[in-house]
C-alpha cells in the first residue's frame, strides 16, 4: 500500500469516532480515543466551512 494511503488507513476518522461512541454508550473508559474523534470532527468541520465559504464567495462574484 502506498505511504499516504497507509497513513490514512491507520489514522482514519471512522474508527476513532465509532470506538469513542461505543465506549461512551457502554460507559467504558474511552482514553484518548475521544480526543482523536473530536479532532477529526473539528478538522472536517473547518474544511467544510472553508470550502463552503469559498464556493459562496465565488458564486456571489458571478
N, CA and C atoms as an extended XYZ file, in Angstrom:
186
Properties=species:S:1:pos:R:3:atomname:S:1:resname:S:1:resid:I:1 pbc="F F F"
N         0.852       -1.167        0.000 N   UNK     1
C         0.000        0.000        0.000 CA  UNK     1
C         0.907        1.242        0.000 C   UNK     1
N         0.615        2.240       -0.846 N   UNK     2
C         1.426        3.461       -0.877 CA  UNK     2
C         1.416        4.184        0.475 C   UNK     2
N         2.458        4.933        0.751 N   UNK     3
C         2.627        5.604        2.039 CA  UNK     3
C         1.458        6.465        2.480 C   UNK     3
N         0.980        7.426        1.638 N   UNK     4
C        -0.136        8.265        2.072 CA  UNK     4
C        -1.421        7.478        2.342 C   UNK     4
N        -1.674        6.471        1.532 N   UNK     5
C        -2.870        5.647        1.731 CA  UNK     5
C        -2.745        4.853        3.023 C   UNK     5
N        -1.561        4.327        3.288 N   UNK     6
C        -1.326        3.568        4.520 CA  UNK     6
C        -1.508        4.466        5.747 C   UNK     6
N        -0.985        5.698        5.677 N   UNK     7
C        -1.109        6.630        6.800 CA  UNK     7
C        -2.578        6.946        7.074 C   UNK     7
N        -3.355        7.169        6.011 N   UNK     8
C        -4.775        7.460        6.208 CA  UNK     8
C        -5.506        6.238        6.752 C   UNK     8
N        -5.175        5.057        6.255 N   UNK     9
C        -5.836        3.830        6.720 CA  UNK     9
C        -5.564        3.583        8.196 C   UNK     9
N        -4.365        3.911        8.647 N   UNK    10
C        -4.032        3.712       10.055 CA  UNK    10
C        -4.637        4.766       10.964 C   UNK    10
N        -4.934        5.949       10.425 N   UNK    11
C        -5.445        7.056       11.245 CA  UNK    11
C        -6.718        7.645       10.657 C   UNK    11
N        -7.596        6.824       10.177 N   UNK    12
C        -8.822        7.314        9.556 CA  UNK    12
C        -9.864        7.683       10.620 C   UNK    12
N       -10.763        8.592       10.315 N   UNK    13
C       -11.679        9.113       11.337 CA  UNK    13
C       -12.756        8.145       11.791 C   UNK    13
N       -13.210        7.257       10.940 N   UNK    14
C       -14.346        6.415       11.285 CA  UNK    14
C       -14.072        5.534       12.498 C   UNK    14
N       -12.920        4.917       12.545 N   UNK    15
C       -12.607        4.010       13.645 CA  UNK    15
C       -12.579        4.731       14.984 C   UNK    15
N       -11.929        5.882       15.041 N   UNK    16
C       -11.836        6.599       16.314 CA  UNK    16
C       -13.199        7.108       16.772 C   UNK    16
N       -14.016        7.557       15.851 N   UNK    17
C       -15.348        8.055       16.217 CA  UNK    17
C       -16.225        6.908       16.711 C   UNK    17
N       -16.211        5.787       15.992 N   UNK    18
C       -17.021        4.627       16.394 CA  UNK    18
C       -16.561        4.082       17.737 C   UNK    18
N       -15.251        3.966       17.932 N   UNK    19
C       -14.737        3.461       19.201 CA  UNK    19
C       -15.084        4.387       20.362 C   UNK    19
N       -14.992        5.688       20.146 N   UNK    20
C       -15.338        6.646       21.200 CA  UNK    20
C       -16.828        6.563       21.534 C   UNK    20
N       -17.668        6.514       20.510 N   UNK    21
C       -19.114        6.412       20.760 CA  UNK    21
C       -19.466        5.109       21.457 C   UNK    21
N       -18.854        4.019       21.035 N   UNK    22
C       -19.111        2.722       21.659 CA  UNK    22
C       -18.727        2.758       23.140 C   UNK    22
N       -17.577        3.327       23.436 N   UNK    23
C       -17.136        3.436       24.820 CA  UNK    23
C       -18.056        4.314       25.651 C   UNK    23
N       -18.485        5.435       25.082 N   UNK    24
C       -19.379        6.329       25.815 CA  UNK    24
C       -20.748        5.692       26.061 C   UNK    24
N       -21.278        5.019       25.052 N   UNK    25
C       -22.607        4.419       25.188 CA  UNK    25
C       -22.623        3.215       26.129 C   UNK    25
N       -21.504        2.512       26.224 N   UNK    26
C       -21.440        1.361       27.123 CA  UNK    26
C       -20.805        1.715       28.465 C   UNK    26
N       -20.567        2.997       28.677 N   UNK    27
C       -19.989        3.535       29.914 CA  UNK    27
C       -18.643        2.883       30.237 C   UNK    27
N       -17.842        2.693       29.203 N   UNK    28
C       -16.484        2.168       29.341 CA  UNK    28
C       -15.496        3.323       29.185 C   UNK    28
N       -14.302        3.206       29.705 N   UNK    29
C       -13.314        4.273       29.526 CA  UNK    29
C       -12.921        4.404       28.051 C   UNK    29
N       -12.843        5.621       27.582 N   UNK    30
C       -12.514        5.857       26.177 CA  UNK    30
C       -11.071        6.306       25.985 C   UNK    30
N       -10.383        6.681       27.041 N   UNK    31
C        -8.982        7.077       26.935 CA  UNK    31
C        -8.811        8.283       26.020 C   UNK    31
N        -7.828        8.208       25.152 N   UNK    32
C        -7.554        9.321       24.238 CA  UNK    32
C        -8.373        9.235       22.959 C   UNK    32
N        -9.124        8.165       22.813 N   UNK    33
C        -9.921        7.977       21.597 CA  UNK    33
C       -10.923        9.118       21.401 C   UNK    33
N       -11.455        9.652       22.479 N   UNK    34
C       -12.429       10.743       22.380 CA  UNK    34
C       -11.783       11.997       21.798 C   UNK    34
N       -10.523       12.253       22.166 N   UNK    35
C        -9.847       13.451       21.657 CA  UNK    35
C        -9.506       13.297       20.180 C   UNK    35
N        -9.167       12.101       19.782 N   UNK    36
C        -8.908       11.843       18.364 CA  UNK    36
C       -10.193       12.033       17.560 C   UNK    36
N       -11.296       11.506       18.070 N   UNK    37
C       -12.582       11.636       17.379 CA  UNK    37
C       -13.006       13.100       17.288 C   UNK    37
N       -12.879       13.830       18.389 N   UNK    38
C       -13.246       15.248       18.370 CA  UNK    38
C       -12.332       16.046       17.444 C   UNK    38
N       -11.059       15.691       17.409 N   UNK    39
C       -10.127       16.354       16.496 CA  UNK    39
C       -10.516       16.154       15.042 C   UNK    39
N       -10.865       14.906       14.689 N   UNK    40
C       -11.311       14.637       13.324 CA  UNK    40
C       -12.595       15.406       12.998 C   UNK    40
N       -13.542       15.401       13.920 N   UNK    41
C       -14.806       16.115       13.680 CA  UNK    41
C       -14.552       17.606       13.493 C   UNK    41
N       -13.711       18.170       14.343 N   UNK    42
C       -13.403       19.591       14.249 CA  UNK    42
C       -12.665       19.897       12.945 C   UNK    42
N       -11.725       19.039       12.570 N   UNK    43
C       -10.988       19.241       11.324 CA  UNK    43
C       -11.885       19.191       10.099 C   UNK    43
N       -12.784       18.213       10.063 N   UNK    44
C       -13.714       18.104        8.937 CA  UNK    44
C       -14.641       19.316        8.911 C   UNK    44
N       -15.084       19.779       10.069 N   UNK    45
C       -15.941       20.955       10.141 CA  UNK    45
C       -15.236       22.190        9.583 C   UNK    45
N       -13.980       22.388        9.954 N   UNK    46
C       -13.215       23.538        9.469 CA  UNK    46
C       -13.035       23.474        7.952 C   UNK    46
N       -12.680       22.292        7.434 N   UNK    47
C       -12.516       22.149        5.984 CA  UNK    47
C       -13.825       22.382        5.235 C   UNK    47
N       -14.925       21.860        5.757 N   UNK    48
C       -16.224       22.051        5.107 CA  UNK    48
C       -16.626       23.523        5.123 C   UNK    48
N       -16.371       24.201        6.244 N   UNK    49
C       -16.688       25.629        6.343 CA  UNK    49
C       -15.864       26.436        5.337 C   UNK    49
N       -14.579       26.143        5.254 N   UNK    50
C       -13.715       26.868        4.323 CA  UNK    50
C       -14.141       26.629        2.880 C   UNK    50
N       -14.455       25.391        2.544 N   UNK    51
C       -14.885       25.073        1.186 CA  UNK    51
C       -16.223       25.732        0.854 C   UNK    51
N       -17.167       25.715        1.783 N   UNK    52
C       -18.472       26.339        1.552 CA  UNK    52
C       -18.330       27.857        1.404 C   UNK    52
N       -17.477       28.457        2.213 N   UNK    53
C       -17.244       29.898        2.116 CA  UNK    53
C       -16.621       30.253        0.776 C   UNK    53
N       -15.649       29.463        0.338 N   UNK    54
C       -15.013       29.690       -0.957 CA  UNK    54
C       -16.030       29.600       -2.092 C   UNK    54
N       -16.855       28.568       -2.081 N   UNK    55
C       -17.869       28.420       -3.129 CA  UNK    55
C       -18.900       29.534       -3.085 C   UNK    55
N       -19.295       29.947       -1.890 N   UNK    56
C       -20.284       31.031       -1.777 CA  UNK    56
C       -19.734       32.329       -2.334 C   UNK    56
N       -18.498       32.663       -1.970 N   UNK    57
C       -17.899       33.905       -2.459 CA  UNK    57
C       -17.710       33.866       -3.973 C   UNK    57
N       -17.333       32.715       -4.488 N   UNK    58
C       -17.153       32.582       -5.933 CA  UNK    58
C       -18.491       32.747       -6.648 C   UNK    58
N       -19.551       32.218       -6.075 N   UNK    59
C       -20.866       32.323       -6.704 CA  UNK    59
C       -21.399       33.756       -6.632 C   UNK    59
N       -21.103       34.460       -5.558 N   UNK    60
C       -21.566       35.841       -5.391 CA  UNK    60
C       -20.895       36.788       -6.389 C   UNK    60
N       -19.654       36.481       -6.779 N   UNK    61
C       -18.952       37.316       -7.745 CA  UNK    61
C       -19.545       37.193       -9.140 C   UNK    61
N       -20.180       36.091       -9.373 N   UNK    62
C       -20.865       35.942      -10.648 CA  UNK    62
C       -20.168       35.086      -11.576 C   UNK    62
